[in-house]
Amino acid sequence: MLNKFAFEAKFQAWSAMEKMKYHERLHEVDNKLSQWPLVLLVPMQDLPKGILLGEGSYGRVHETNWLGETYAMKTPRYGCMEVFKQEIAALASLHHPHIMCLVCCAEEEMECLYIMERMDKSLSGILEDRKLSQMSLIQQVDLMLQIAEGMKYLHSMDLVHRDLKPGNILVKCDKPGTESSILAPEPFWIAKICNFGNTKAKMGSVFNTQQTINIGTTMFMAPELYALELGEEEPEIFHLKKTDVYSFGLLCLAVLIGEPTPIPYTELIALKTFKDGVRKGKRPKLPPNCPDQLSSLIQQCWDGNPDKRPDFHHICTTLRYMKGLQLLTGMIISPPHHVHSNESSVSGDRCHPYHNSPT
């Protein structure tokens, strides 16, 4: 861990060219893991495969035990080794309380795996469980803040996630506080961002579209990426960090309404119609009990113009203010001057139908 902290301090002092060369070296996926910096290798036989915890497009996660502790172990699906090693490369240099930590790796011939902290469930799983999805507003804001802090750190390392959604957030329930605790008896959810197989380096404020950025789940995808996904004429540049901000806005809505998918799959059957609507400014309705300042922040995040979306530093400042104010007063009132809010909030029921976002 000390090596990672020392690396991060050095990384921040590098020039953009030095950062780009470092990311390019890490993403040479044919290299052996033993040649990568900051990767701890252990013998594969020391990591027994336990029960299946989950699986996705690129890999499966099993429980394992190492040095007397329980961890989660991820292995790639057949044909997904390149994406899998991209994920290891992204995780190798990252250390943050709200980003999944790479503990160690194992590699033998054509096999490869890595282990990480054992969490309880994905955020999707929590939201699918009706009993667990009934969070208070302060729990919801705190969860959003944790994810935003992780994304702020990721962007500070000149990396973009490109697939931010509830399924790529892992959560663990901390024990409820004592009766004297401010939050008692509510549980405290610890959130960590995971699944970095789509992560790419992002130098400066723009990124060339030739480097395959049309990755992500459609309902969470920023509208400026549709041109790439549909094979239409490509614009010259993209604000990749702002596409993560767009996805974060929809993720916040999922937390607010207690649904893993803020847009029903029935809306995606006519995919072209759906995308045309999003391009024209159609967005899901926010719940009527959403505070004005939070409503304003979410609308800024999913603005159709990337230049109008805030960065994660601004998002964290806003959410931290809301959380602190609610802890002190039990309610969210007008934010300080550096937090912008619309004069009117978005109203609507808990349903998914779209409304046209203000321009």
N, C-alpha and C positions, 0 to 999 in steps of 0.2 A: 504493500500500500504506500509506503514511503517513496518507493520508486515512481509510482503513479503521480503522487503529489509533486515530486521534483520534476517529472516530465511535463506536467501541466504548466508549471511556472515557466519552464523553458519554452514551451510551445507558444505561449502568449507573447513572448518576445520575438518570435520569428517573423520574418517578412512573409508576405502573401506567397511569394515564389517558393520559399522554404517549406511552408505549410503544404502547398500543392504537391511538392516532390515527396514529402513524407506520406501523404495520403495515397499517392500513386504507388509508392513502394509497398504500403500495407495491402493494397488491392491487387497486387500481383499474386493471384490466388494459387498459382502453380507452385509457389515457394513452400518449403516445409515450414510447419509451425515453429520448429526449433530455431528458425532463422529470424523469427519475428521478435521485436522487443516487447517486453512486459507480458509475455505469455508463459505461464508456469505449466510445464508438461509433467504428467505423472503416468506411470504404467497403466495400461488399459485394464489389466486384470485386477487393479485396485479399486475399480469402480463397477460394482455389481449392478445389474439392471433389475430394478424393482417394478412396482405396479405402474401401469400407464396412467399418466396424469392428464395428458392432452396431446393433440396433434393438429398440425396445420398444413399449409400447402408445401412447405419446404422441409419440415422435420417433425419428429415425435419427441415428447418429453416424458421421461420415466423418473420415478423416485430412485435415489441411490444413497449409499452411505459411504462416507470417506472420513477417516480419522475420528470415528466415533460420532460424527454429526450427520444429520439428514439433509440432503440437497436434492435439487432437480437436475436431471441429466438430459441434455438435448442431443439427438442424433439426426443426421440428414436423411431425407428420403432418397431413393435411387434417382440419380441424375441431377441432384440438387447440391452437389458438393461445392460448386463455384459460389452459389448464393450463400451457402452455409459458411464458407470461409470469409466471405465479405462481412458476414455478421460478426464473426470472431474478430476480424480486423477492426471493425467499428468499436466493438466492446473493449478491445485490448487497451486502448489509451484513455478510457472513460472511467471516472470515479465520482459518483454523486449519489446522495441518499435516495433520489427518486429516479435513478436509472439502474436497471438490473446489472448487477456486478458479475463480471466474469471471474470465477474462482480459480479454475484450472482447466486444462485441456488434455486430451490423450489422442495419439495418432499412431496407427500401425498400418503400413502398406496402404490399402485403399480405404481404410476405416478412419473415422475422425469423430470426436464428440467433445462437448464441454459441459461443465457443471456450473450451476448458479444457485443462488439462494432459493430455498423452498418457500413459495408463497401459497396462499390458500386457494385463490381462484383468479380468473381473469375478471376484469370489470364487467365484461359481457355476462359472465356467469353470475356475478352478484346482481346485476340488473334484471336478469331473467328470473331470479328467485324473488318472488313478490315479498316475502317476509324480510329479506335483506335490503330490498330496494327502497324501503320507506325511510330514507334518510331525512334528517332535519335540514333546514336551509344552511345552517352553519357547517354541518358535515359536508354538504354538497359543495359549498364555497371552498372549504378546506381541501377537499379532494381535487377540485379544479386548480387550486393554488399549487398543490404538490406537483401535479402534472406540468403546470406552466413553469415551475422552477426547474424541473428536469429538462424541459425544452429550451429554456433560457441558457442553461449550461451547455446543452448539445450544440446550439447555435453559436455559443461563444467559442466552441472548438472547431468552428467552420464546418460543421456537419449538419445535414438535414435528414429528417426521418423518412418522409415521403409516404408513410402509411399509418398516420396517427388515427386511431379508432379505439373503441372500448375493448375489442379483442386483443389489442396490443398493449394493454395496461394490466399489469398484475397487481393484486391487492392482498393485503393480509390484515386480519382483524386483531387489533391490540386489545388487551383485556380492559374492560370498563374501569373507569377511575373509582376511587372511594367515594363515599357519600359526600365528602367535603369538596370533591372535585367540581370545577365549574361545569364540566361536560357530563358528569355522572347523571344517569347510568348509561348514557349513549356510548357505543363502541367507537373506537378511533380507528379509521381505515388508513393504512399505510399503502401508498401507491408507488409503483415503479414502472417505468416505460421499458418495453421489451421488443423483441423481434426487429432486429436491425439489418435484416438481409437486404432491404431496399435502400439502405442509407448510402448517401453519396457525399463526397467532398463538395463544398460550395465556397468558391473563392470570391471575395469582393461582394458587390451588390447584385450581380447578375450571373447567369450561368448559360452556357451554350446548349441549345436544345438537342444537339447531335448526340449527347451523352445519355440517351434513353432515360427520360424522366417520367414517362407515361406509366408509372407504377402506382398502384393504390386501389382502394375500394371505391367504386364509382360514387356512392352516395356521400362519401367524405372528401371527394376529389374537388379541388378548386376548378372553376369553370375554364380558366385559361389553359388548363391541361387537356381539355377535350379535343382540341385541334390535333394534338399528337396521338391521342388514343384512337381517333377516328381516321387517322391517316390524311387529314386535311393539310393545307399549306401551313408550314411551321413558321411561327414568328421568330424573330432573330434572337430574342433574349427572354428569360423568365426570372422572376424574383422568387427563387425556390424557397427561401425562408418564409415568404409570405404565403406559400401554398400550405405549409405546416400550420400557419395561423388560421387559415380558412378551415382546415380539418379540426382544429382545436375548438372553433366556435360551434361546430356541429356536435363534437364530443361533449361540450358543456350542456347542450340541449338534451342529449341522451341522459346525462346525469340528472338534469332537472325533471324530466318527465318519467324517469325510472324505466326507460326502455333501451335495450342494447342497440336498436336501430332507430334513429330519430326520424327516418323516412321509411314507410312501409314498403315491402318488396313489390307490392302490387303497383306502386308508382313507377317502378323500374322496368315493368314489362314492356312498355312502349318507350324504349331507351332514348330514342331520338327526341321524342316529345318532352321527356323529362329533362334532357340536357338543354333543349331549346328554352324551356321555361326557366331553368337556373341561369342561363346566360342573360335572360331578359330581366332577372332580378327576383324571381320567385324563390321564397325561402319558407321553411316550416314555421308554423305559428309558435310563439313562445307562450308558456302557460300564463294565465291571467294573474297568478300570485307572484310572478317573477318581479323582483324589485326593479325600479326604473334604471338604476345605475348598472345592474347586471345585464338587463335587457339591452341597454345601450352598448355595453362592452361586447356582447355576443354579436350584435348587428354590425359593429365595426369590424369584428374578426371575419365575418363572412361577406364583407362588402365585395361587390363585383370588381372594383378597382383595387388591385394589389397595393397601390401607393397609399390608399386610405386605410389599410389595415394596420393596427398597431404592432409593435414588436413585442417580444415576450418580456422585456424589461418593463414596459408600460403595463402589460397585462398583469404581471406579478405585483406591481405597485398598487394597481387598482384593486385586485382581489385581496391583497393583504390589508388594505384600508377597510374594505367591506367586512372582512373577518374580524378585525380588531374592533371595529365600531359595533358590530353585533354582539361581541363578547362583553363590551362595556355597557351597551344600552339595550340590547335585546332587539334592536331594529336597525335597518340600514337607512340613513338619511342622505341628503345631498353630499357628494364627495367634495374634496378640496379642489382648488382651481385647476390643478394639473390633470384631473380626471374629467374627460369630456363626456357629456350625456346629452341625449336628444331631448327636445322639449316634450315630446309625447312618447309614451312607452307603447310597445306592441301588445295588443290584447288578443285574447282568443282562448279557446278551450284546450284541453289536454290532447285533442286529436291531432292528426298529422297533416291535415290539408294545408296547402301553401297559401301564402299571401305575398304580395309584391313588396319587397323591401324598399324603404325610402331611398331616394338617390341623393 
